[in-house]
Amino acid sequence: MASTIHDGIVDDDRVYTTEALARIFGVKQARTVELWLEQMECPIKHFGSRTFVSGHEFRLAVERSEQLPK
């Protein structure tokens, strides 16, 4: 598996809120994380006022974005 910035931080077997990911990555707003996820084309789920993302889908999106031409 390719080494990425999220190794050891985001677990494939968990589901995260954008608020939790914001705390993990040290940003102040969950909306910032949601925009990052949208840019990486990572599938997100909205339930009421909460936004969720699968750790597995997050990893796949990061790996896809690393392979894009710069």
Secondary structure, DSSP 4 states (H G I P E B T S, - for coil): ----TTTTTS-TT-EEEHHHHHHHHT-S-HHHHHHHHHHTT---EEETTEEEEEHHHHHHHHHHHHHS--
